[in-house]
Amino acid sequence: MKLSDFDFDLPDDLIATRPARPRSASRLLVAEGDARHDCMFTDLPDWLRPGDRLVLNDTKVIPARLPAVRLRETADGSGRARVEFTLTAAQPDGTWRALAKPLRKLRAGDAIELAAGHRATILERGETDVALRFYCAPEEVQTLLEAAGEMPLPPYIAAKRAPDARDREDYQTIWARHAGAVAAPTASLHFDAPLLERLRGMGVGFTEVTLHVGAGTFLPVKVEDVTTHRMHSEWGEVTPDAAAAIAETKATGGRVIPVGTTALRLIESAAANGTIRPFRGETDIFIYPGYDFRVADGLITNFHLPQSTLLMLVSALMGRERMLALYDHAVAERYRFFSYGDASLLLPGG
């Protein structure tokens, strides 16, 4: 399996930089086996059945992008330099790992000035990131981020515009509750309260799981043989109640349909032994064609980058040729791509 097997041409103007409003006004491309249907996201109830279960990722995106100024004592006053951090993971000792731009301008001991009068220190500069300590107690970091941080928009959006106040709402699901993600589970952004109520009213069940999406979700695959690619790890939890609800749905003939690749990866990690079980810890599961799905019967997801691990995942679910044909159709019909774009409902069995 070659990286080039997962490539396709995408016009730049199809990359969405703002979501549809209201949330459920986005388009929905339904793939049922070999059939495809052009719909609106508000049509989703037409494609689900009583007894189906949607699995939702309830992670909450933190304002992890931190514009900053490096402060360093120099005789000529050159110690000030603009830098930018994207937090990636909290550490047990209260420090944070963070990507930094430009990394070369930083070294251990540098003082960092953040917005709203907050400060931090560089403890270590590694090959790809830094260790950062804030001048506040660990339990106060979230308050600091709300004051000094911005939403960590994906690189392909950040290259076109800066984050703003609208993104505080737009880049967060309406059921977000457990803070820790530095990227949104974007398939979930299409749901609003009226749509959820319609689905509940027709007998669709909901189960929440937690996967804190990391910045590694945007890392490119750099190997030509995709089977040798090593995935980043992310922390997730499937509670006993969540595992039991999913298992009951499977046992009674309902379909388990994760909302987003993050929820799918987590429940498949929790079913590594063949059946869904409670799970808590790190997962680096990499799903590509040939994978045998144990839990997921379908998937609601956005349209993904060429040559990405997410395109490989949906190709594992639907078949590579079928997915590339579906993406060709999406491009021809001018669906909007990536995090703020439109959605697809993938049902491999029809």
MARVOMI-158930 format. One record per residue (C-alpha): residue in three letters; chain; y, z, x; residue number from 1. Coordinates in pm, whole numbers. Each point is the difference from the previous one (the first is absolute). Layout:
<fimars>
aa ala | ch A | py Y | pz Z | px X | i NUM $
...
</fimars>
This chain:
<fimars>
aa met | ch A | py 0 | pz 0 | px 0 | i 1 $
aa lys | ch A | py 323 | pz -119 | px 161 | i 2 $
aa leu | ch A | py 352 | pz 121 | px -58 | i 3 $
aa ser | ch A | py 103 | pz -357 | px -75 | i 4 $
aa asp | ch A | py -243 | pz 1 | px -295 | i 5 $
aa phe | ch A | py 249 | pz 222 | px -184 | i 6 $
aa asp | ch A | py 316 | pz -200 | px 51 | i 7 $
aa phe | ch A | py 213 | pz -178 | px -259 | i 8 $
aa asp | ch A | py 348 | pz -150 | px -22 | i 9 $
aa leu | ch A | py 258 | pz 217 | px -175 | i 10 $
aa pro | ch A | py 359 | pz -115 | px -60 | i 11 $
aa asp | ch A | py 244 | pz 266 | px 115 | i 12 $
aa asp | ch A | py 189 | pz -6 | px -330 | i 13 $
aa leu | ch A | py -307 | pz 136 | px -184 | i 14 $
aa ile | ch A | py 23 | pz 332 | px 187 | i 15 $
aa ala | ch A | py 153 | pz 242 | px -251 | i 16 $
aa thr | ch A | py 278 | pz 228 | px 123 | i 17 $
aa arg | ch A | py 54 | pz 173 | px -337 | i 18 $
aa pro | ch A | py -253 | pz 90 | px -272 | i 19 $
aa ala | ch A | py 4 | pz -124 | px -356 | i 20 $
aa arg | ch A | py 189 | pz 211 | px -250 | i 21 $
aa pro | ch A | py -135 | pz 163 | px -205 | i 22 $
aa arg | ch A | py -301 | pz 68 | px 220 | i 23 $
aa ser | ch A | py -251 | pz -158 | px -238 | i 24 $
aa ala | ch A | py 203 | pz -324 | px -25 | i 25 $
aa ser | ch A | py -176 | pz -141 | px 306 | i 26 $
aa arg | ch A | py -254 | pz -279 | px -31 | i 27 $
aa leu | ch A | py -377 | pz 49 | px 8 | i 28 $
aa leu | ch A | py -253 | pz -252 | px 127 | i 29 $
aa val | ch A | py -342 | pz 84 | px -145 | i 30 $
aa ala | ch A | py -312 | pz -125 | px 180 | i 31 $
aa glu | ch A | py -319 | pz 33 | px -204 | i 32 $
aa gly | ch A | py -277 | pz -137 | px 212 | i 33 $
aa asp | ch A | py 102 | pz -363 | px 58 | i 34 $
aa ala | ch A | py 250 | pz -5 | px -287 | i 35 $
aa arg | ch A | py 367 | pz 85 | px 43 | i 36 $
aa his | ch A | py 270 | pz 81 | px -252 | i 37 $
aa asp | ch A | py 380 | pz 17 | px 43 | i 38 $
aa cys | ch A | py 128 | pz 307 | px -185 | i 39 $
aa met | ch A | py 263 | pz 272 | px 3 | i 40 $
aa phe | ch A | py -78 | pz 352 | px 117 | i 41 $
aa thr | ch A | py 62 | pz 126 | px -352 | i 42 $
aa asp | ch A | py -310 | pz -205 | px -97 | i 43 $
aa leu | ch A | py -223 | pz 228 | px 209 | i 44 $
aa pro | ch A | py -144 | pz 180 | px -309 | i 45 $
aa asp | ch A | py -139 | pz -337 | px -118 | i 46 $
aa trp | ch A | py -226 | pz -9 | px 307 | i 47 $
aa leu | ch A | py -127 | pz 358 | px -5 | i 48 $
aa arg | ch A | py -257 | pz 164 | px -228 | i 49 $
aa pro | ch A | py -39 | pz 344 | px -157 | i 50 $
aa gly | ch A | py -199 | pz 205 | px 250 | i 51 $
aa asp | ch A | py 147 | pz -169 | px 309 | i 52 $
aa arg | ch A | py 153 | pz 233 | px 257 | i 53 $
aa leu | ch A | py 304 | pz -72 | px 216 | i 54 $
aa val | ch A | py 12 | pz 192 | px 328 | i 55 $
aa leu | ch A | py 356 | pz 84 | px 104 | i 56 $
aa asn | ch A | py 128 | pz 106 | px 342 | i 57 $
aa asp | ch A | py 238 | pz 292 | px -62 | i 58 $
aa thr | ch A | py 146 | pz 14 | px 351 | i 59 $
aa lys | ch A | py 378 | pz 32 | px 28 | i 60 $
aa val | ch A | py 203 | pz -202 | px 249 | i 61 $
aa ile | ch A | py 225 | pz 209 | px 222 | i 62 $
aa pro | ch A | py 340 | pz -134 | px 120 | i 63 $
aa ala | ch A | py -159 | pz -58 | px 340 | i 64 $
aa arg | ch A | py 251 | pz -247 | px 146 | i 65 $
aa leu | ch A | py 255 | pz 190 | px 208 | i 66 $
aa pro | ch A | py 305 | pz -180 | px 145 | i 67 $
aa ala | ch A | py 115 | pz 213 | px 293 | i 68 $
aa val | ch A | py 202 | pz 27 | px 318 | i 69 $
aa arg | ch A | py -151 | pz 99 | px 335 | i 70 $
aa leu | ch A | py 211 | pz 257 | px 183 | i 71 $
aa arg | ch A | py -42 | pz 28 | px 375 | i 72 $
aa glu | ch A | py 226 | pz 154 | px 264 | i 73 $
aa thr | ch A | py 149 | pz -278 | px 218 | i 74 $
aa ala | ch A | py 311 | pz -12 | px 215 | i 75 $
aa asp | ch A | py 116 | pz -334 | px -141 | i 76 $
aa gly | ch A | py -55 | pz 87 | px -365 | i 77 $
aa ser | ch A | py -286 | pz -248 | px -41 | i 78 $
aa gly | ch A | py -235 | pz 268 | px -130 | i 79 $
aa arg | ch A | py 62 | pz -94 | px -363 | i 80 $
aa ala | ch A | py -222 | pz -276 | px -136 | i 81 $
aa arg | ch A | py -100 | pz -100 | px -351 | i 82 $
aa val | ch A | py -372 | pz 34 | px -70 | i 83 $
aa glu | ch A | py -222 | pz 6 | px -306 | i 84 $
aa phe | ch A | py -315 | pz 196 | px -77 | i 85 $
aa thr | ch A | py -274 | pz -49 | px -256 | i 86 $
aa leu | ch A | py -208 | pz 313 | px -43 | i 87 $
aa thr | ch A | py -373 | pz -67 | px -5 | i 88 $
aa ala | ch A | py -182 | pz 334 | px -9 | i 89 $
aa ala | ch A | py 72 | pz 374 | px -4 | i 90 $
aa gln | ch A | py -185 | pz 195 | px 270 | i 91 $
aa pro | ch A | py -160 | pz 346 | px -35 | i 92 $
aa asp | ch A | py 262 | pz 151 | px 234 | i 93 $
aa gly | ch A | py 287 | pz -111 | px -226 | i 94 $
aa thr | ch A | py 103 | pz -302 | px 208 | i 95 $
aa trp | ch A | py -11 | pz -361 | px -121 | i 96 $
aa arg | ch A | py -121 | pz -324 | px 152 | i 97 $
aa ala | ch A | py 249 | pz -278 | px -53 | i 98 $
aa leu | ch A | py 45 | pz -365 | px 81 | i 99 $
aa ala | ch A | py 332 | pz -60 | px 175 | i 100 $
aa lys | ch A | py 228 | pz -301 | px 46 | i 101 $
aa pro | ch A | py 76 | pz -63 | px 279 | i 102 $
aa leu | ch A | py -268 | pz 219 | px 155 | i 103 $
aa arg | ch A | py 118 | pz -80 | px 355 | i 104 $
aa lys | ch A | py 329 | pz 185 | px -59 | i 105 $
aa leu | ch A | py -175 | pz 333 | px -48 | i 106 $
aa arg | ch A | py -154 | pz 259 | px 229 | i 107 $
aa ala | ch A | py -126 | pz 357 | px -29 | i 108 $
aa gly | ch A | py 281 | pz 249 | px -38 | i 109 $
aa asp | ch A | py 244 | pz -233 | px -176 | i 110 $
aa ala | ch A | py 204 | pz 160 | px -276 | i 111 $
aa ile | ch A | py 15 | pz -197 | px -324 | i 112 $
aa glu | ch A | py 283 | pz 10 | px -253 | i 113 $
aa leu | ch A | py -97 | pz -81 | px -360 | i 114 $
aa ala | ch A | py 208 | pz -43 | px -312 | i 115 $
aa ala | ch A | py 143 | pz 296 | px -192 | i 116 $
aa gly | ch A | py 34 | pz 207 | px 318 | i 117 $
aa his | ch A | py -374 | pz 28 | px 71 | i 118 $
aa arg | ch A | py -146 | pz -19 | px 350 | i 119 $
aa ala | ch A | py -333 | pz -47 | px 176 | i 120 $
aa thr | ch A | py -147 | pz -16 | px 350 | i 121 $
aa ile | ch A | py -235 | pz -248 | px 166 | i 122 $
aa leu | ch A | py -293 | pz 200 | px 136 | i 123 $
aa glu | ch A | py -200 | pz -293 | px 135 | i 124 $
aa arg | ch A | py 20 | pz -377 | px 22 | i 125 $
aa gly | ch A | py -332 | pz -177 | px -23 | i 126 $
aa glu | ch A | py -89 | pz -366 | px 38 | i 127 $
aa thr | ch A | py 67 | pz -81 | px -366 | i 128 $
aa asp | ch A | py 175 | pz 301 | px -154 | i 129 $
aa val | ch A | py 167 | pz 336 | px 62 | i 130 $
aa ala | ch A | py -54 | pz 365 | px -86 | i 131 $
aa leu | ch A | py 298 | pz 136 | px -189 | i 132 $
aa arg | ch A | py 98 | pz 359 | px -79 | i 133 $
aa phe | ch A | py 262 | pz 76 | px -265 | i 134 $
aa tyr | ch A | py 238 | pz 294 | px 23 | i 135 $
aa cys | ch A | py -131 | pz 159 | px -318 | i 136 $
aa ala | ch A | py -306 | pz 181 | px -130 | i 137 $
aa pro | ch A | py -296 | pz -224 | px -95 | i 138 $
aa glu | ch A | py 44 | pz 85 | px -367 | i 139 $
aa glu | ch A | py 361 | pz -123 | px 19 | i 140 $
aa val | ch A | py -82 | pz -347 | px 136 | i 141 $
aa gln | ch A | py -22 | pz -158 | px -347 | i 142 $
aa thr | ch A | py 354 | pz 121 | px -77 | i 143 $
aa leu | ch A | py 116 | pz -142 | px 333 | i 144 $
aa leu | ch A | py -158 | pz -336 | px -77 | i 145 $
aa glu | ch A | py 161 | pz -16 | px -344 | i 146 $
aa ala | ch A | py 338 | pz 48 | px 168 | i 147 $
aa ala | ch A | py -42 | pz -206 | px 317 | i 148 $
aa gly | ch A | py -275 | pz -251 | px -76 | i 149 $
aa glu | ch A | py -36 | pz -335 | px -173 | i 150 $
aa met | ch A | py -298 | pz -152 | px -178 | i 151 $
aa pro | ch A | py -226 | pz -174 | px 255 | i 152 $
aa leu | ch A | py 1 | pz -351 | px -141 | i 153 $
aa pro | ch A | py -259 | pz -240 | px 143 | i 154 $
aa pro | ch A | py 111 | pz -199 | px 305 | i 155 $
aa tyr | ch A | py 18 | pz -327 | px -194 | i 156 $
aa ile | ch A | py 254 | pz 155 | px -240 | i 157 $
aa ala | ch A | py 188 | pz 204 | px 260 | i 158 $
aa ala | ch A | py 54 | pz -322 | px 198 | i 159 $
aa lys | ch A | py 194 | pz -139 | px -297 | i 160 $
aa arg | ch A | py 197 | pz 305 | px -115 | i 161 $
aa ala | ch A | py 49 | pz 372 | px 61 | i 162 $
aa pro | ch A | py -151 | pz 264 | px -231 | i 163 $
aa asp | ch A | py 241 | pz 131 | px -262 | i 164 $
aa ala | ch A | py 19 | pz 251 | px -285 | i 165 $
aa arg | ch A | py -194 | pz -227 | px -237 | i 166 $
aa asp | ch A | py -303 | pz 13 | px 229 | i 167 $
aa arg | ch A | py -27 | pz 377 | px -50 | i 168 $
aa glu | ch A | py -123 | pz -77 | px -350 | i 169 $
aa asp | ch A | py -141 | pz -352 | px 40 | i 170 $
aa tyr | ch A | py -228 | pz 83 | px 297 | i 171 $
aa gln | ch A | py -167 | pz 294 | px -175 | i 172 $
aa thr | ch A | py -265 | pz 8 | px -270 | i 173 $
aa ile | ch A | py 76 | pz 185 | px -323 | i 174 $
aa trp | ch A | py -297 | pz 233 | px 61 | i 175 $
aa ala | ch A | py 76 | pz 81 | px 368 | i 176 $
aa arg | ch A | py -63 | pz 369 | px 66 | i 177 $
aa his | ch A | py -142 | pz 70 | px 349 | i 178 $
aa ala | ch A | py 255 | pz -79 | px 274 | i 179 $
aa gly | ch A | py -134 | pz -157 | px 317 | i 180 $
aa ala | ch A | py -2 | pz -382 | px -18 | i 181 $
aa val | ch A | py 224 | pz -222 | px 211 | i 182 $
aa ala | ch A | py -81 | pz -307 | px -210 | i 183 $
aa ala | ch A | py -43 | pz -29 | px -374 | i 184 $
aa pro | ch A | py -324 | pz -86 | px -182 | i 185 $
aa thr | ch A | py 187 | pz -302 | px -129 | i 186 $
aa ala | ch A | py -237 | pz -123 | px -272 | i 187 $
aa ser | ch A | py 88 | pz 322 | px -182 | i 188 $
aa leu | ch A | py 371 | pz -89 | px -10 | i 189 $
aa his | ch A | py -59 | pz -231 | px -299 | i 190 $
aa phe | ch A | py -90 | pz 283 | px -237 | i 191 $
aa asp | ch A | py 252 | pz 170 | px -226 | i 192 $
aa ala | ch A | py -46 | pz 273 | px -262 | i 193 $
aa pro | ch A | py -26 | pz -230 | px -306 | i 194 $
aa leu | ch A | py -276 | pz -206 | px 164 | i 195 $
aa leu | ch A | py -194 | pz 313 | px 97 | i 196 $
aa glu | ch A | py 19 | pz 123 | px -358 | i 197 $
aa arg | ch A | py -131 | pz -332 | px -134 | i 198 $
aa leu | ch A | py -295 | pz 17 | px 237 | i 199 $
aa arg | ch A | py -79 | pz 362 | px -89 | i 200 $
aa gly | ch A | py 23 | pz -87 | px -367 | i 201 $
aa met | ch A | py -268 | pz -268 | px 33 | i 202 $
aa gly | ch A | py -241 | pz 233 | px 181 | i 203 $
aa val | ch A | py 59 | pz -83 | px 367 | i 204 $
aa gly | ch A | py -50 | pz 303 | px 224 | i 205 $
aa phe | ch A | py 205 | pz 99 | px 305 | i 206 $
aa thr | ch A | py -104 | pz 186 | px 312 | i 207 $
aa glu | ch A | py 236 | pz 96 | px 283 | i 208 $
aa val | ch A | py -99 | pz 9 | px 365 | i 209 $
aa thr | ch A | py 220 | pz 41 | px 307 | i 210 $
aa leu | ch A | py 23 | pz -225 | px 304 | i 211 $
aa his | ch A | py 307 | pz 44 | px 220 | i 212 $
aa val | ch A | py 76 | pz -359 | px 92 | i 213 $
aa gly | ch A | py 98 | pz -35 | px 366 | i 214 $
aa ala | ch A | py 218 | pz -246 | px 188 | i 215 $
aa gly | ch A | py -319 | pz -149 | px 142 | i 216 $
aa thr | ch A | py -46 | pz -186 | px -329 | i 217 $
aa phe | ch A | py 253 | pz -255 | px 136 | i 218 $
aa leu | ch A | py -157 | pz -40 | px 344 | i 219 $
aa pro | ch A | py -118 | pz -356 | px 69 | i 220 $
aa val | ch A | py -357 | pz -84 | px 90 | i 221 $
aa lys | ch A | py 5 | pz -103 | px 366 | i 222 $
aa val | ch A | py -362 | pz -104 | px 54 | i 223 $
aa glu | ch A | py -143 | pz -340 | px -88 | i 224 $
aa asp | ch A | py -339 | pz 146 | px -98 | i 225 $
aa val | ch A | py 112 | pz 214 | px -296 | i 226 $
aa thr | ch A | py -321 | pz 205 | px 2 | i 227 $
aa thr | ch A | py 119 | pz 161 | px 326 | i 228 $
aa his | ch A | py 332 | pz 115 | px -147 | i 229 $
aa arg | ch A | py 51 | pz 377 | px -1 | i 230 $
aa met | ch A | py 177 | pz 143 | px -305 | i 231 $
aa his | ch A | py 262 | pz 274 | px 9 | i 232 $
aa ser | ch A | py -104 | pz 328 | px -162 | i 233 $
aa glu | ch A | py 167 | pz 161 | px -301 | i 234 $
aa trp | ch A | py -49 | pz 337 | px -170 | i 235 $
aa gly | ch A | py -141 | pz 5 | px -350 | i 236 $
aa glu | ch A | py -158 | pz 219 | px -263 | i 237 $
aa val | ch A | py -231 | pz -57 | px -296 | i 238 $
aa thr | ch A | py -33 | pz 330 | px -184 | i 239 $
aa pro | ch A | py -327 | pz 112 | px -163 | i 240 $
aa asp | ch A | py 153 | pz -66 | px -344 | i 241 $
aa ala | ch A | py 107 | pz -350 | px 103 | i 242 $
aa ala | ch A | py -343 | pz -82 | px 144 | i 243 $
aa ala | ch A | py -169 | pz 128 | px -317 | i 244 $
aa ala | ch A | py 223 | pz -208 | px -230 | i 245 $
aa ile | ch A | py -64 | pz -315 | px 202 | i 246 $
aa ala | ch A | py -376 | pz 65 | px 9 | i 247 $
aa glu | ch A | py -6 | pz 54 | px -377 | i 248 $
aa thr | ch A | py 180 | pz -329 | px -59 | i 249 $
aa lys | ch A | py -257 | pz -182 | px 214 | i 250 $
aa ala | ch A | py -287 | pz 173 | px -181 | i 251 $
aa thr | ch A | py 129 | pz -90 | px -346 | i 252 $
aa gly | ch A | py 62 | pz -367 | px 78 | i 253 $
aa gly | ch A | py 377 | pz 7 | px 42 | i 254 $
aa arg | ch A | py 173 | pz -189 | px 278 | i 255 $
aa val | ch A | py 169 | pz 185 | px 286 | i 256 $
aa ile | ch A | py 313 | pz -193 | px 98 | i 257 $
aa pro | ch A | py 216 | pz 142 | px 281 | i 258 $
aa val | ch A | py 372 | pz -66 | px -20 | i 259 $
aa gly | ch A | py 69 | pz -120 | px 352 | i 260 $
aa thr | ch A | py -196 | pz -46 | px 319 | i 261 $
aa thr | ch A | py 74 | pz 357 | px 109 | i 262 $
aa ala | ch A | py -178 | pz 151 | px -300 | i 263 $
aa leu | ch A | py -287 | pz -246 | px 47 | i 264 $
aa arg | ch A | py -43 | pz 82 | px 370 | i 265 $
aa leu | ch A | py -2 | pz 371 | px -78 | i 266 $
aa ile | ch A | py -260 | pz -2 | px -276 | i 267 $
aa glu | ch A | py -221 | pz -231 | px 204 | i 268 $
aa ser | ch A | py 31 | pz 246 | px 291 | i 269 $
aa ala | ch A | py -102 | pz 279 | px -236 | i 270 $
aa ala | ch A | py -309 | pz -202 | px -95 | i 271 $
aa ala | ch A | py -120 | pz -67 | px 354 | i 272 $
aa asn | ch A | py -341 | pz 145 | px -89 | i 273 $
aa gly | ch A | py -38 | pz -227 | px -301 | i 274 $
aa thr | ch A | py 154 | pz 209 | px -280 | i 275 $
aa ile | ch A | py 347 | pz 143 | px -49 | i 276 $
aa arg | ch A | py 43 | pz 355 | px 132 | i 277 $
aa pro | ch A | py 293 | pz 233 | px 69 | i 278 $
aa phe | ch A | py 179 | pz -98 | px 319 | i 279 $
aa arg | ch A | py 274 | pz 155 | px 211 | i 280 $
aa gly | ch A | py 100 | pz -122 | px 345 | i 281 $
aa glu | ch A | py 78 | pz -311 | px 202 | i 282 $
aa thr | ch A | py -130 | pz -345 | px -84 | i 283 $
aa asp | ch A | py 19 | pz -318 | px 206 | i 284 $
aa ile | ch A | py -224 | pz -213 | px -221 | i 285 $
aa phe | ch A | py 40 | pz -374 | px 61 | i 286 $
aa ile | ch A | py -115 | pz -221 | px -287 | i 287 $
aa tyr | ch A | py -55 | pz -370 | px 66 | i 288 $
aa pro | ch A | py -233 | pz -270 | px -141 | i 289 $
aa gly | ch A | py -358 | pz 118 | px -3 | i 290 $
aa tyr | ch A | py 91 | pz 353 | px -109 | i 291 $
aa asp | ch A | py -217 | pz 143 | px -280 | i 292 $
aa phe | ch A | py 229 | pz 171 | px -253 | i 293 $
aa arg | ch A | py -143 | pz 327 | px -128 | i 294 $
aa val | ch A | py 263 | pz 111 | px -252 | i 295 $
aa ala | ch A | py 272 | pz -256 | px -69 | i 296 $
aa asp | ch A | py -70 | pz -252 | px -276 | i 297 $
aa gly | ch A | py 338 | pz -169 | px 30 | i 298 $
aa leu | ch A | py 345 | pz 49 | px 147 | i 299 $
aa ile | ch A | py 366 | pz -14 | px -97 | i 300 $
aa thr | ch A | py 198 | pz -102 | px 306 | i 301 $
aa asn | ch A | py 303 | pz -193 | px 122 | i 302 $
aa phe | ch A | py -10 | pz -318 | px 209 | i 303 $
aa his | ch A | py -57 | pz 70 | px 369 | i 304 $
aa leu | ch A | py 108 | pz -136 | px 336 | i 305 $
aa pro | ch A | py -185 | pz -286 | px 167 | i 306 $
aa gln | ch A | py -260 | pz 117 | px 255 | i 307 $
aa ser | ch A | py 30 | pz 361 | px -119 | i 308 $
aa thr | ch A | py -277 | pz 257 | px -47 | i 309 $
aa leu | ch A | py 102 | pz 19 | px -367 | i 310 $
aa leu | ch A | py -64 | pz -371 | px -50 | i 311 $
aa met | ch A | py -340 | pz 59 | px 162 | i 312 $
aa leu | ch A | py -65 | pz 284 | px -246 | i 313 $
aa val | ch A | py 72 | pz -207 | px -311 | i 314 $
aa ser | ch A | py -206 | pz -282 | px 152 | i 315 $
aa ala | ch A | py -291 | pz 243 | px 28 | i 316 $
aa leu | ch A | py 36 | pz 75 | px -370 | i 317 $
aa met | ch A | py 48 | pz -354 | px -132 | i 318 $
aa gly | ch A | py -123 | pz -230 | px 278 | i 319 $
aa arg | ch A | py 220 | pz -156 | px 268 | i 320 $
aa glu | ch A | py 18 | pz -353 | px -142 | i 321 $
aa arg | ch A | py 68 | pz 129 | px -350 | i 322 $
aa met | ch A | py 282 | pz 224 | px 128 | i 323 $
aa leu | ch A | py 164 | pz -273 | px 207 | i 324 $
aa ala | ch A | py -11 | pz -229 | px -304 | i 325 $
aa leu | ch A | py 156 | pz 276 | px -207 | i 326 $
aa tyr | ch A | py 277 | pz 43 | px 258 | i 327 $
aa asp | ch A | py 62 | pz -375 | px 7 | i 328 $
aa his | ch A | py 43 | pz 18 | px -378 | i 329 $
aa ala | ch A | py 235 | pz 300 | px 35 | i 330 $
aa val | ch A | py 217 | pz -188 | px 249 | i 331 $
aa ala | ch A | py 7 | pz -313 | px -216 | i 332 $
aa glu | ch A | py 97 | pz 208 | px -306 | i 333 $
aa arg | ch A | py 260 | pz 191 | px 204 | i 334 $
aa tyr | ch A | py -137 | pz 349 | px -41 | i 335 $
aa arg | ch A | py 198 | pz 255 | px 201 | i 336 $
aa phe | ch A | py -186 | pz 140 | px 303 | i 337 $
aa phe | ch A | py -50 | pz 332 | px 178 | i 338 $
aa ser | ch A | py 116 | pz 354 | px -76 | i 339 $
aa tyr | ch A | py 271 | pz -75 | px -257 | i 340 $
aa gly | ch A | py -175 | pz -309 | px -131 | i 341 $
aa asp | ch A | py -229 | pz -82 | px -290 | i 342 $
aa ala | ch A | py -355 | pz 122 | px -60 | i 343 $
aa ser | ch A | py -353 | pz -125 | px -45 | i 344 $
aa leu | ch A | py -299 | pz 137 | px -190 | i 345 $
aa leu | ch A | py -320 | pz -88 | px 182 | i 346 $
aa leu | ch A | py -325 | pz 16 | px -197 | i 347 $
aa pro | ch A | py -282 | pz -147 | px 211 | i 348 $
aa gly | ch A | py -258 | pz 12 | px -276 | i 349 $
aa gly | ch A | py 221 | pz -154 | px -267 | i 350 $
</fimars>
